Amino acid sequence: MTPAVRLYFTGTCDGFETLRAALAEHADVDVVGWSAHVAQATGPLAGGHLECVIHATGANDFPAAEVAAIREHTRAPVILVASGSEAAAMLEAALATDVADVLLLPQLTHNVLFAIRKAAHARRQLETAAHRGRVVTVFSPKGGTGKTVVSTNIAASLAKRDGRRTLLLDLDLQFGDSAIVLGIEPEKTIFDLVVGPGELDAEKVAGYVSRHPCGLDVLPAPLRPEDAELVTEAKIIALLEVVRGSYDAIVVDTSPFFHGPMLATLDRTDELLVLCGLDIPTLKNVRLALQTLELLSFPTSRIRYVMNRVNSNLGLKTREVEEGLRVKVACELPMDRRVQVCVNRGEPIVLAEPRADFSGAIASLARMVVPPAPTTSKQAHHRRLSFAKA
């Protein structure tokens, strides 16, 4: 069964309300929402993982400003709909942009559905043809929950244990600690990358990352909090598009806020790991975060809940948290004093103590969010022969 196309409507024109109502009733369409003005839709556009945006216009000229505003928040295909004869005049202008189609209302519903499916399919084909690394975003709405420890260890596990080309991107832009936790003293940071001369491409990124001995590439947060202001939403969008073509996995460490950089990251996130803890203040913030994600129309299928520092002596159990938040915890990470010891040494525990229960849980979580590449039967046979020789 083909999944429904996630769709968002913006703008107004004659006949647009009728079209919205007809599409909302169709089983092949998942209508995320509607707003009359693009400025009112920044949340769903940025965080909704949309597959198509339908923008209505009653103007006679091509709505370049509105299309540009949509493009600031999402790369989903845009279909323009217009009423009257102005659509024909817009068609030529649309061909010079990345607008997928222009439709003149009124239209039969199945004609509009065909245009939507065609635009969404064309985008999926492009993504399939190009290498697309998985973006794993680690998020907690409260500081001190171990977010950086989890993200650095997941990234190290993917790079060392699974042999995946992995980038750790520290987007806790004001107070990021990923480099310290990994024992790295970076010469360059994401700030230097975005303000540096030249086009932002894979070769430029390669000149600014720091390499950890385990094979992990790290793009640290700025060294000074004031430099975070220059790492704009647009820069992050461009950066994520570039690195997805160069790495198998991009693990993103974030700040505990839903600001512009976080929204830009959400729209390109394949797996969102929400860290929970067995304490009431953290759970209160997690509940608020879930409400925000719902307002942003972020797909629940892309969220995994991770219970960190699980300990039977804290008075709360994971089952009680699941019942309270009405979610299913995907992974439990046990309390282990060796984690903090490794942090103080600047060494991920998955590398320093690979047999620890915490390391095993992290390795399982890493493979959950970035599954190993399938091996052919010939490769598996060769591996069995190699083990037999050993």
N, C-alpha and C positions, 0 to 999 in steps of 0.2 A: 504494500500500500504506500503510495507516494505521500510524504508528509505535506501538511498544509503550508502554503506560502505565507510567511509573516509579512504583513502589509501595514503601512501607515499612510494616512491621508493628511495633506496640508492644503491650505488655500480655499478659495471659494469661487464659484461661477454658477451660472444657471444650469440646472440639471445635475449638479454634483451630489446633492443630498440624496437624490433618487439612486444614483450609481452606488454611493456608499452603502445604502440600505440593501440593495440587491446583492452586492458582493459580501456583505456581512452575513447573509443567510446561506452563502455557498460553502459546502463542506471542504472545498479545496483551498479556502482562504482563511487565515487566522488574522483578523483585524486587531492590531495592537492598540490603535487609537486614532484620534483626529484632533486637529487644531486649525483654527482659521489662519494663524500666522506662524511662520517658521520659528520665530523667536520664542514662541510658547511651547515648542516641541523639542527643545534641546536635549532633555533627559531621555525620552524614548528613542530619539534619533541616534543618540550616542551609545545608549546602553541596551537597546532592544534587539540587537542582532537581526535587523530587518533584511528581508530578501528583495523588497521593492518598496519604493515611495511613490505615491500618486500625488502629484501637485496640480491643483486646479488654478487657473488664472482667467480673469476676465479682461485682461489688458490686450491691446492690439499688438504690442511689441513683445519680443521674446523676454521672459522674466529672468534676465541674467543674474540680478542681485539675489533673487529668491533661490535660484539653483545653486549659486555660490554659497549661500548661507546653509543650505542643506548639506553641501559637500564638506563644510567645515566639521560636520559631526558624523557622517556616515558615507561609506563607499557603495551602499546599496544602489541598484539601478533606479533611475528616476524616469517616470513616465508623466508627461505633461498632458493634461486634458483641458480643453477650452470650449467655450460655447460661441456659436456664431461663426463667421467666416474668417476670424483672425487666426485659426489654427493653421490654415494653409500658408499664411505669411510666416508663421513661426517655424515651419518645417525646415526651411533652408538654413535658418540660424541654428536650429537644433542639431543638424547634421555636422556642424562645425564644433560641437561640444560633445560631452559624454552622456547626453540625454538619450535614453534607450528608445523612446518613441513619443509621437505626438498624436493624440486622438481628439477628434471633433465630436462633441456631444450634440444630440443623443446618440448612444451606441448600444447595440445589443450586448447583454451581459457576457455572453460567451465570446464575443469579439474582444472585449476588454480582458477577459480571463486568458485568452490566447496570448495577448500582448504581454500580460504579466508573467505567464509561464515561460514565454520565449526569453524575456529579459532575465529572469531568474536563472534559467537554464544556461544562457550564454555566460553569465557570471560564474556559475559553478564549473563550466567547461574550462574557463580561463584559469580558475584556481586549481583545477585538477591537472592541467597541462604544466603549470608552474610548480616548483617545489614550495610547499607551504608547511613550515615548521609549526608545531603546536605551541600556543601561548598558554602557559599555566600561571594564573595570577593568585598569589597568596595574600589573603586579606583578613584583617581583624579590625573591628570598630573600636577596639580599646588597646592602648599601649601596654606593653609588658606581658603579652600573652605568648611570646616565643615565636612570633611571626618570622623574624629574620633568621632564627635558628632553623626553623622548618624549611624556609625557602632555600637557604644555603646548603642544607643537607640533602634536600631533594635534588638540587642542581648538581651537587658533587656525586650523588649516587647515579644519576643519569649519565654523567660524563665518564666516571671511573668504572662503575659496576656494569653498566649497560652499553658503554661505548658509543653513546649518542653525542653528536655535535651539539653542545649545549651552551647557551648564553644566560648568565644571571644578570638581570637588569634591575638595578636598584632605583626605584621610583619613589622611595621615601626621600623626596628631594631636599628637604631641609635638614633632616637628622638621620640619614641613612647610615647603617653600620655594617653592611654586608662585607665590605673590604676588611674591616677590623676583625670580624668573626672568622673570616677566612685566612687571617694572618697576612694580608696583602697591604703593601704601601704603594698605592697607585700614583703613577706620574701624571696620568690624565683621567678625567672624569667625563660624565655625560655633558656637563657644562662646557668643557673644552671642545667636545665634539660638535655641539650645536652652534657654538659661536665661531668655530674654526672656519677657515676659507675653503671654498670648493663645494661641489655638489655632494649631497648626502647619499652615498651609495655604499655598496658592500666593501669596496676597497678602502674607503675613508673610515668606515666603522672599524675595520681590522687594524687600523693604525692607532686607535684610541682604546681598545680593550686591553685589560690586563690578563695574563695567562696564569692560572693556578697550576701547580705541579701535577694535579690529577687530570689535567687536560681541559678543565673548565675555563671558558672565557667569561670575564667579569667586566661590566660597565658600571663603575661605582657612581654613587650620588655625589653632587657637588660638595666640595670641601667646606664652603661657607654658606650658611643659610640664605643670605641675600642673593646668591647666584641662582637660586631655584626659580626666581621670577623669569629668568631668560629661557628656561626650559619650558617652552609653551606647549599648549595642546597640539598645535599644528606640527611642531617639531617631533613630538612623541608619535603622532599618527604616521608621519613620514618614516621615522626610525623603525617602528614596528613593521611597516610594510617591507622595508629593506631587509631587516634581519630574519624575517620569516622565509626569505629566499635563500638564506645562508646557513641556517641552523635547523637541526631536527627538533629542538625544543628551546623555548625561551621562557625561563622562569622569572616572574616579575615579583619583586618585593615592593610593597606599597606602604603608604602612610594610612592612618586610620580615619581618613576623611573622603567624602564623596565630592572632591573638587574636580576642576576641569581635566587635569592629567589622569585622574582615576576614571572619569567617564570615557575619555579617549581610549584608555586601556581596556575597559569593559567591552567596548564594541568589537574589539579584536581578540577577546579572550575565548579560548576553547574550553578551558576548565577553570572554574573559580573555586578555590579552596577557602572556605570560611572557617577560621579557627575559633573554637569554643573552649571554654574552661569550666571547671567545676566550682565556680564561685558566682554569686548572685550579680555583682556589678557587671561582669563580663557578659553574662546571659541576658541582662537587661539591654546592653548595647547591641548584642547580636539580634535580639528581637527587633529593635529599631532599624538595624541594618537590613533585616529581611523585609520590613515594610518599605524601606527605600528602594530596594532591588525590585520589589513588586511595582512600585510607582514608575520605575525606569523600564518596566516590561522586560527585564532580563530573564531569559529562559531558565526555568527551574531545573530543566534537564542538564544544564551545564554547571550546576552548583553541587559541590560535595562538602559535607560538614566534617571537620576533623576535630576530635576531642584531644586536646593537648594536656600533658602532665596528669594523666589518669592515676589516681591514687585512692585506694579503698578507705583511707582514713580522713577524707575531706568532708564527709557528711552528705554528699550528693553522689548519685550514680548516673551513669550515662543514660540508662533507661528513663530516669526521671527527667533528664534534660530533653530527651526525644519527645516525651509526652508533653512537656511544658511548651516546647517550641513547635511541636507538630512537624518534626523533620526526622530523617533517618541519618544517623551518624555513620559515615562511610569508613572511618578509620580511627582507631584509638592509639595514641602515642603515650607510652608509659612514663611515669615520673622516674627520672634517673639522675642522681647527683653527678654522674660522669659527664652529662651534657654540659653543665656549667663549667666543669673542669676543662673540658675541651674548648669551650668558648674563650676562657681566660688564656688558653695556650694558642688561640688562633688556629684551631684545627677542627674540621668537621668530625663529629663522632662517627659518622659512617665510614670514615677513613681510618680514624685512630682506634676505634673499638668496633670493628665490623661484626663481631659476634654478639654485641649487646642487643637486648630486646628492642631498645629504641631504634637502633640501626636497622634491624630486620623489619620493623614496622614502617620506617621511612622508605626502605627499598621496595616494599610491597605497594606503598602509596605511589611511589614514583612510576612503577610499572602500570599502576591503575590509570594514571592520568596521561602517560605517554607509553602506550603498549609497545612491546618489542616488535620489530619488523618480522613478518612471517618468514620462516625459513623453508626452503624447498626440501623435498624428500631426499635429494642428493646431498644437500648440505647437512641434513640431520644424520644421514648414513655415514658421511665422512666424520662427523663429530663422534658418533658411536665408535667408529673404528679407532679414532684418536684416543678415546678413553680406554678402549680395550688394550691398546699398545702400552698405555701408561700403567 
